[in-house]
Amino acid sequence: MPTANSFIRSKLLSSVLRIGTATFFAFLMQATSQAKSLPNIVIIYADDLGYGDLSSYNPHAAYRTPHLDQLAAEGIRFLDAHSPCTICSPSRYGLYSGQLVCRTGRKPTAFEGPGGPSYLRIDDLTLADMLKEQGYRTGVFGKWHVGLTWLDHEGQRLSGGFQNSLRIDYKKSTPLIDGPSRNGFDESFITPNCPTTDPLYVYIENGMVPQPATQRHKRDSLPNPGGKWRWDNDEGWMAPDYEFVNADLLFYQKTVQFIRQHQQTKPSQPFFVVLSTQIAHAPVLPADEFTGKTTAGARGDFVHELDQLTGRLLALLQELTIDDNTLVIFHSDNGPETVHTAWMRQDHHHDAAGGWRGMKRDGWEGGHRVPLIMRWPAKIPPGKVSRQLINTTDIMATLASVVGYPLPDDAAVDSFDMFPVMTGLHSESQSIRPYMLTQSFRGEFQLRQGNWKYLDHVGSGGNDYGNSLLKEYALPDSAADAPGQLYNLEADPGETNNLYFAEPDRRQQMQELLKQLTEPSSGRTAPRGRKPVDW
C-alpha cells in the first residue's frame, strides 16, 4: 500500500519525467517572470444543471438568472457544449484530466461511501498540476467525487458501500493519497461524494478529515419543500455539524476566503480556483435566504441561489480590482436529473433540458449538452455566441494556451484548444473539433462528427423510458431493429429519425472512426503536437 510520502515523490518524479528536467525548471522560471501577466482563473462547476436551466439559454425558463445572463453578455456563450459523460464522477475526471474516463480502462460510475480509488492516476497531468507548474496558487472547494482511497484498520482498501464507512481508519487513510492535495491543489475543502446525496458525509480539508463520520444521518431531519424535493438524500454516516441545507453557502465562503487571503498575501501571483457546487443535484435544498425567491418552486429557488452566489463572486472580483484579468468559466457536469426534469415540466412548464431529447444518464443530447460560459474582459470580446463543438475536456488545452504550457502528447488526449474561439481569433464557420466522443451512464459511446451523431447502442444509454415517470417522454423508434442510432442533428435536432439503415456509408464510416478513437492502447481524439497560442 503506497504511503503519502512515496506518493508525493512519485507525483513529482512523474511531472519531471513527463516534460524533461531542463524544461521543468524552465517552466518554473517562466512562471515567475509571467506571474503578473497571467490571468486569475475561476471555474464554477455546477451539478445536474441542464441546457434549459439558465434564462440566457432558455427564454421560456420559469425564472430569471440575471447574474449568469450578465456573465454571458460580457463574454462568450457556447451553444454546442457538452460534458464528457452523462453522470458526475467521469465528467469530473474529464475536467481535471482533459480525458474521457475510458482512458483509465474503467467504466463510468458515481462513487458513494468510501468508493475509489480515484480515476485520477499518479501519472495523469491534471489541470491543477499544469497551472501550478506555471506559477499559480490553486484551490478547490465543494464536491470532489472522482473517487478516493480509504483504508481499514488492517490497511486494506475499502470498496464503496454505506456500511463500509464505519470501517474507515482515518489515521491510516490520511493524508489521502489521491485527493486534491496529491493532484496539484494547494488548498482544498471538499466532500468525497455528492455533498447531500451519498454518504460518506464528511469534509476533507487539505487531505485530512477534521471530523470523522460518527453520527447517523436521517433524511427526515431535513426540510422537504413541496413534499418531494428531498428525494435522493441517502441515509448513512456523517460527521458532527455536517451541513446539508447550507452546503453551497459553505463552499462559496471557502472560495471567497481563499481568494481574499491570496490577494492579501500574494497579489502578484495568479490563482486558480474551482467552486464545485451541489446545485442543482438532488436533494433540492435551497438555503433559507433563497427559499421562496422565485415562483418556480424549490428547484427554481435552488438555481436562483446558484445565480446569486455567482453574482457575489463576480462582485468580489470587482471589489478586489482583479475583475478585468480574471477568466471565469461557468459549466455543468451533465444534463438535468430525471425526476427534476419531469417535475419542473409538470409543475412549472420549465424544460431543464432546453428542448433536447433525454436528460441525465442518457446518450441523447439532453444528457450531455450543457451550458458553458467564459468571461475574461481583458481578452474575450463581450456578447459572443459560439456554435463551436466543445467539451469539458477542452478546458485543459484551452487553459494551456492561456498560460503558455505545451501539452505533452500523452496528456489530455481528448482536449482541444478553444482559445482562438473564445478570443475571436478563429472563424465560426470552421470547426476546431473534427469529432467528439461522449459516454452515457452505462459507458456506451456517442460520436459527433459535424452535424452527424452516432450512438453505439440502442435506446437512451441510461434511463428506462418504460417506467411510469418517463414513459410519456418515450418516442417511437424509427429503426426498431437497429443495434445503434444515427441522426443528422441539423435536420433532426430532436433525435427522432434514426438513419442507421438509411445512411449505411455514413454509419460505417463513423463506426470505424469510433473504433479508432477508443482503441485501448492508442485511442485519442486530440491532435498531437499541440502548441499554446502566442497571445
C-alpha positions in Angstrom: 0.0 0.0 0.0 1.6 3.3 -1.0 2.4 5.9 1.7 1.7 9.6 1.4 5.4 10.5 1.1 6.1 7.9 -1.6 3.0 9.2 -3.5 4.3 12.8 -3.4 7.8 11.7 -4.6 6.2 9.7 -7.4 3.9 12.5 -8.4 6.8 15.0 -8.6 9.0 12.5 -10.4 6.3 11.8 -13.0 6.0 15.6 -13.6 9.7 15.9 -14.2 9.9 12.8 -16.4 6.8 13.9 -18.3 8.4 17.1 -19.6 12.1 16.7 -19.0 14.3 18.1 -16.2 15.5 21.2 -18.2 12.1 22.0 -19.4 10.6 21.5 -15.9 12.9 24.1 -14.4 12.4 26.4 -17.4 8.7 26.2 -16.7 9.4 27.4 -13.1 11.5 30.3 -14.3 8.9 31.2 -16.9 6.1 31.1 -14.4 7.9 33.5 -12.2 8.5 36.0 -15.0 4.9 35.8 -16.3 3.1 35.8 -13.0 1.9 39.4 -13.3 0.5 39.0 -16.8 -1.2 35.6 -16.4 -4.9 35.8 -15.6 -6.6 34.5 -12.5 -8.8 31.6 -13.3 -12.2 30.8 -11.6 -14.2 27.7 -12.6 -17.8 27.5 -11.3 -18.8 23.9 -11.9 -22.5 23.3 -11.4 -24.1 19.9 -10.9 -27.0 18.4 -12.9 -27.7 21.8 -14.4 -29.4 21.4 -17.8 -29.2 23.3 -21.0 -32.5 25.0 -20.3 -31.8 26.0 -16.7 -30.4 29.4 -17.5 -32.6 32.1 -18.9 -29.8 33.1 -21.4 -30.2 29.7 -22.9 -33.9 29.3 -22.4 -36.0 32.4 -22.9 -39.0 30.4 -21.6 -37.4 29.5 -18.3 -39.7 29.7 -15.3 -37.4 32.1 -13.6 -34.5 34.5 -14.5 -30.8 34.0 -13.9 -29.6 37.7 -14.2 -26.1 37.3 -12.9 -25.3 34.3 -15.2 -27.0 36.1 -18.1 -24.8 39.1 -17.5 -21.8 36.8 -17.4 -22.8 35.5 -20.8 -23.4 39.1 -22.1 -19.9 40.1 -21.1 -18.2 37.0 -22.5 -18.8 34.1 -24.7 -21.8 31.6 -24.5 -21.3 28.2 -26.2 -24.5 26.6 -27.7 -22.9 23.3 -28.6 -21.1 22.5 -25.4 -21.0 19.0 -23.8 -20.0 17.1 -20.8 -17.7 14.0 -21.4 -20.2 11.7 -19.6 -23.8 11.8 -18.5 -23.0 11.3 -14.8 -20.9 13.3 -12.5 -17.7 11.4 -11.5 -16.5 10.6 -15.0 -17.3 14.2 -16.1 -15.1 15.5 -13.2 -12.3 13.3 -14.4 -12.7 14.9 -17.8 -12.5 18.4 -16.2 -9.4 17.7 -14.2 -7.5 15.5 -16.8 -8.7 16.6 -20.2 -9.6 12.9 -20.9 -12.6 10.6 -21.2 -12.8 8.1 -18.4 -12.4 5.2 -20.9 -8.7 6.2 -21.0 -8.4 4.8 -17.5 -9.6 1.3 -18.6 -12.6 1.8 -16.2 -16.3 2.3 -16.8 -18.3 5.2 -15.6 -19.6 5.1 -12.1 -20.8 7.5 -9.4 -18.8 6.9 -6.3 -20.6 6.5 -2.9 -19.4 5.5 0.5 -15.7 5.1 0.7 -15.6 4.4 -3.1 -12.5 4.6 -5.1 -9.7 4.6 -5.9 -9.5 7.9 -7.8 -10.0 8.0 -11.5 -7.0 10.4 -11.5 -3.9 8.2 -11.8 -0.5 9.1 -10.5 0.9 9.7 -14.0 -2.1 11.9 -15.1 -1.2 15.5 -15.7 -4.1 17.3 -14.0 -5.4 20.8 -14.7 -4.1 21.9 -11.3 -0.7 20.3 -11.9 -0.3 22.2 -15.1 -1.4 25.6 -13.6 0.8 25.1 -10.5 3.8 24.4 -12.7 3.1 27.8 -14.4 3.2 29.6 -11.1 -0.5 29.5 -9.9 -1.7 29.0 -6.4 -4.5 26.5 -6.7 -7.6 25.7 -4.7 -10.8 23.6 -5.0 -13.9 23.9 -2.8 -17.0 21.7 -2.8 -17.8 18.4 -4.5 -14.8 16.3 -5.5 -16.3 12.9 -6.4 -13.6 11.3 -8.6 -13.0 8.5 -6.1 -10.7 8.3 -3.2 -8.7 5.6 -1.4 -9.9 4.7 2.1 -8.2 2.1 4.3 -9.5 -0.1 7.1 -7.7 -0.9 10.4 -5.6 -3.5 8.6 -4.5 -1.1 5.8 -6.7 -2.7 3.2 -8.5 -0.5 0.7 -12.3 -0.3 1.2 -14.8 -0.5 -1.6 -17.9 1.6 -1.9 -21.0 0.8 0.2 -22.6 2.8 3.0 -21.7 0.3 5.8 -18.0 0.4 4.9 -18.0 4.0 6.1 -17.8 2.6 9.6 -14.7 0.6 8.8 -12.5 3.5 7.8 -9.3 4.0 9.7 -8.8 7.8 9.3 -5.2 7.7 10.7 -4.2 5.2 8.1 -6.2 6.8 5.3 -5.0 10.4 5.7 -3.4 12.4 4.3 -5.4 11.0 1.4 -3.0 9.6 -1.3 -5.3 10.5 -4.2 -7.2 13.6 -3.2 -6.8 17.2 -4.3 -3.6 17.7 -2.4 -2.0 15.0 -4.5 -3.3 16.3 -7.8 -2.0 19.8 -7.9 -4.2 21.7 -5.4 -2.5 23.8 -2.8 -5.7 24.2 -0.8 -8.9 22.2 -0.7 -12.1 21.8 1.2 -14.2 19.1 -0.3 -16.7 16.3 0.2 -15.8 12.8 -1.2 -19.1 12.3 -2.9 -22.2 14.2 -3.7 -22.4 16.6 -0.7 -26.0 16.0 0.3 -26.8 12.7 -1.6 -24.3 10.0 -0.9 -22.7 9.1 2.4 -19.8 9.3 3.4 -20.8 12.7 4.7 -17.5 14.2 5.9 -15.4 17.2 5.0 -11.8 16.8 3.7 -9.6 19.8 4.2 -6.1 19.7 2.6 -6.1 15.9 2.6 -7.2 15.5 6.2 -10.6 14.7 7.8 -11.2 17.1 10.7 -14.2 15.2 12.0 -14.8 11.5 11.1 -18.3 10.2 10.4 -19.6 9.2 13.8 -23.3 10.1 13.6 -26.2 8.6 11.8 -27.9 10.9 9.3 -31.7 10.5 8.9 -33.3 12.1 5.9 -36.4 13.3 7.8 -34.2 15.7 9.7 -34.1 17.8 6.5 -36.7 20.2 5.2 -38.9 18.8 2.4 -40.0 21.7 0.2 -43.1 20.8 -1.8 -43.3 17.4 -0.2 -41.0 15.7 -2.7 -37.8 17.6 -3.3 -35.9 15.8 -0.5 -35.7 12.9 -3.0 -32.3 11.1 -3.2 -30.9 12.0 0.2 -29.5 8.7 1.3 -29.2 7.9 5.0 -25.8 7.0 6.3 -22.9 8.1 8.4 -21.9 11.7 8.8 -19.5 14.0 10.7 -20.9 16.1 13.5 -22.2 19.6 12.3 -22.2 18.5 8.7 -24.1 21.0 6.5 -26.9 19.9 4.2 -29.1 22.9 3.5 -26.2 25.4 3.6 -23.8 23.2 1.6 -23.2 25.6 -1.2 -23.0 28.7 1.1 -20.2 26.9 2.9 -18.3 26.1 -0.3 -18.8 29.7 -1.6 -17.5 31.1 1.7 -14.4 28.8 1.5 -13.8 30.0 -2.1 -14.1 33.7 -1.0 -11.7 33.1 1.9 -9.1 31.5 -0.5 -9.3 34.5 -2.9 -9.2 37.2 -0.2 -6.3 35.6 1.6 -4.4 35.1 -1.7 -4.9 38.7 -2.7 -3.8 39.9 0.7 -0.6 37.8 0.9 0.4 37.1 -2.8 -1.3 39.7 -5.0 1.4 39.4 -7.7 0.8 35.6 -8.1 -2.1 34.4 -10.2 -4.6 32.0 -8.6 -6.8 29.2 -9.9 -9.9 28.1 -8.0 -12.7 25.7 -8.6 -16.1 26.2 -6.9 -17.8 22.9 -7.3 -21.4 23.2 -6.3 -24.1 20.8 -5.2 -26.7 22.9 -7.1 -28.8 21.6 -8.8 -28.2 18.0 -7.8 -30.8 16.2 -5.7 -31.9 16.6 -3.0 -33.2 20.2 -3.7 -32.3 22.2 -0.5 -32.1 25.9 -1.2 -30.6 27.9 1.8 -33.1 29.8 3.8 -32.3 33.2 2.4 -33.1 32.0 -1.1 -36.2 30.0 -0.3 -39.4 31.4 -1.9 -37.5 33.9 -4.1 -38.9 32.5 -7.4 -42.3 31.3 -8.5 -40.8 28.1 -9.8 -40.7 26.1 -6.5 -37.8 24.7 -4.7 -35.7 23.9 -7.7 -36.2 27.4 -9.1 -35.1 28.8 -5.8 -32.1 26.4 -5.9 -30.9 27.7 -9.3 -31.6 31.2 -8.1 -29.2 30.5 -5.2 -26.5 29.5 -7.7 -27.1 32.6 -9.7 -26.8 34.8 -6.6 -23.6 33.1 -5.5 -22.2 33.6 -8.9 -23.1 37.3 -8.8 -21.5 37.7 -5.4 -18.3 36.1 -6.6 -18.2 38.4 -9.6 -18.7 41.4 -7.2 -15.8 40.2 -5.1 -13.5 40.2 -8.2 -14.6 43.8 -8.9 -14.1 44.8 -5.2 -10.5 43.4 -5.3 -9.9 45.2 -8.7 -8.9 41.9 -10.4 -12.0 41.5 -12.5 -10.5 42.6 -15.8 -7.8 40.0 -15.8 -9.7 37.1 -14.3 -11.1 34.3 -16.6 -14.4 33.0 -15.2 -15.7 29.7 -16.6 -19.2 28.5 -15.8 -20.1 25.0 -16.7 -22.2 21.9 -15.7 -21.2 18.3 -15.4 -24.2 16.7 -17.2 -27.9 17.2 -18.0 -30.7 17.6 -15.5 -31.9 14.8 -13.2 -34.8 12.7 -14.4 -37.3 13.5 -11.6 -36.3 17.1 -11.6 -36.9 17.4 -15.4 -40.3 15.7 -15.1 -41.5 17.7 -12.1 -40.3 21.0 -13.5 -42.2 20.3 -16.7 -45.3 19.2 -14.9 -45.4 21.8 -12.1 -43.8 24.9 -13.7 -43.8 24.4 -17.5 -40.0 24.6 -17.3 -37.8 22.4 -19.5 -34.5 21.9 -17.8 -33.2 20.0 -20.8 -33.9 23.0 -23.0 -35.8 21.2 -25.7 -33.3 18.4 -26.3 -34.2 14.8 -26.1 -33.1 13.0 -22.9 -31.7 14.0 -19.6 -29.0 12.9 -17.1 -27.6 9.4 -17.8 -28.9 9.4 -21.4 -26.7 9.5 -24.6 -29.2 11.8 -26.3 -28.4 15.5 -26.3 -30.3 16.3 -23.1 -27.9 14.1 -21.2 -24.7 15.9 -22.1 -25.5 19.2 -23.9 -25.0 21.8 -21.1 -24.3 25.5 -20.5 -20.8 26.8 -20.9 -19.9 30.4 -20.5 -16.5 32.1 -20.4 -15.8 35.7 -19.4 -12.4 37.4 -19.4 -12.8 41.2 -20.0 -9.1 41.7 -20.9 -9.3 39.2 -23.8 -12.8 37.9 -24.6 -15.0 40.3 -26.6 -18.4 40.8 -25.0 -21.6 39.4 -26.4 -20.1 36.4 -28.3 -22.2 33.4 -29.0 -20.5 30.4 -30.5 -21.8 27.2 -32.1 -18.4 25.5 -32.0 -18.5 21.9 -30.8 -16.8 21.9 -27.4 -16.4 19.5 -24.5 -15.5 19.8 -20.8 -12.2 18.1 -21.7 -11.3 21.1 -23.9 -10.9 23.3 -20.8 -7.4 21.9 -20.2 -5.9 22.5 -23.6 -7.6 25.9 -23.7 -6.1 26.9 -20.4 -2.7 25.5 -21.6 -2.8 28.2 -24.2 -3.9 30.8 -21.7 -0.8 30.1 -19.6 1.7 29.2 -22.3 2.0 25.5 -21.5 3.0 23.0 -24.2 0.9 19.9 -23.5 2.7 16.6 -23.9 1.1 14.2 -26.4 0.4 11.6 -23.6 -1.6 14.1 -21.5 -5.1 15.4 -22.0 -5.6 13.2 -25.0 -9.2 14.4 -25.5 -8.6 18.1 -25.2 -8.8 20.7 -28.0 -7.6 24.3 -27.7 -10.5 26.7 -27.8 -8.5 29.8 -27.0 -8.8 31.0 -30.6 -12.6 30.7 -30.5 -13.1 32.5 -27.2 -10.9 35.4 -28.1 -12.3 35.8 -31.6 -9.2 34.6 -33.5 -10.9 31.7 -35.2 -13.7 31.7 -37.7 -17.1 30.4 -36.5 -17.5 28.7 -39.9 -14.7 26.3 -39.3 -14.9 23.7 -36.5 -11.8 23.2 -34.4 -13.1 19.8 -33.4 -13.4 17.3 -36.3 -15.3 15.0 -33.9 -16.2 14.5 -30.3 -16.8 11.5 -28.0 -19.1 11.3 -25.0 -20.1 8.4 -22.8 -23.5 7.6 -21.3 -24.4 6.1 -17.9 -23.6 2.5 -19.0 -20.3 3.5 -20.6 -21.6 3.3 -24.1 -20.2 5.8 -26.7 -21.7 8.6 -28.7 -19.7 10.1 -31.5 -20.3 13.5 -33.1 -18.9 14.4 -36.5 -20.1 17.7 -37.8 -23.9 17.6 -37.6 -23.9 13.8 -37.6 -24.3 11.9 -34.4 -23.8 8.1 -34.0 -24.9 6.3 -30.8 -23.2 2.9 -30.4 -26.2 1.5 -28.5 -29.9 1.1 -28.6 -32.2 3.3 -26.5 -31.1 6.0 -24.2 -27.9 4.5 -22.9 -29.1 5.4 -19.4 -32.7 5.8 -18.3 -35.6 3.4 -18.6 -38.3 5.1 -20.6 -40.8 2.3 -19.8 -41.2 3.4 -16.2 -44.1 5.5 -15.0 -42.2 8.7 -14.7 -40.6 8.8 -18.1 -42.9 6.8 -20.3 -44.6 10.0 -21.5 -41.3 11.1 -23.0 -40.7 7.9 -24.8 -40.6 8.3 -28.6 -41.3 5.6 -31.3 -38.2 4.0 -32.7 -38.0 4.7 -36.5 -35.4 1.8 -36.9 -36.5 -0.7 -34.3 -34.2 -3.5 -35.4 -31.1 -1.3 -35.5 -28.3 -2.1 -33.0 -27.3 1.6 -32.9 -28.6 5.1 -33.8 -27.6 7.7 -36.4 -29.0 11.2 -36.5 -28.5 14.3 -38.5 -28.8 17.0 -35.8 -29.1 19.8 -38.3 -32.2 18.3 -39.9 -33.4 16.4 -36.8 -32.2 18.1 -33.6 -34.7 16.1 -31.5 -33.1 12.8 -32.5 -36.3 11.2 -33.7 -35.4 9.8 -37.2 -32.9 7.0 -36.8 -30.9 6.8 -40.1 -28.9 3.7 -39.1 -30.1 1.8 -42.2 -30.9 4.7 -44.4 -27.3 6.0 -44.4 -25.1 2.9 -44.4 -22.0 4.6 -45.7 -22.1 7.4 -43.1 -22.8 4.9 -40.3 -20.0 2.5 -41.3 -17.5 5.4 -41.6 -18.5 6.6 -38.1 -18.3 3.1 -36.7 -14.7 2.7 -38.0 -13.8 6.1 -36.6 -15.2 5.2 -33.2 -13.1 2.0 -33.1 -10.0 4.1 -33.9 -10.7 6.7 -31.3 -11.5 4.3 -28.5 -8.7 1.7 -29.1 -7.5 0.9 -25.6 -3.7 1.4 -26.2 -3.6 4.2 -28.7 -7.1 5.8 -28.7 -7.3 9.6 -28.5 -9.3 12.4 -30.1 -7.0 15.4 -29.6 -4.3 16.2 -32.2 -0.6 15.6 -31.4 2.0 18.3 -31.2 -0.3 20.9 -29.6 1.3 24.2 -29.0 -0.1 27.1 -27.0 -1.3 30.1 -28.9 1.0 33.0 -28.7 -1.1 35.9 -27.4 
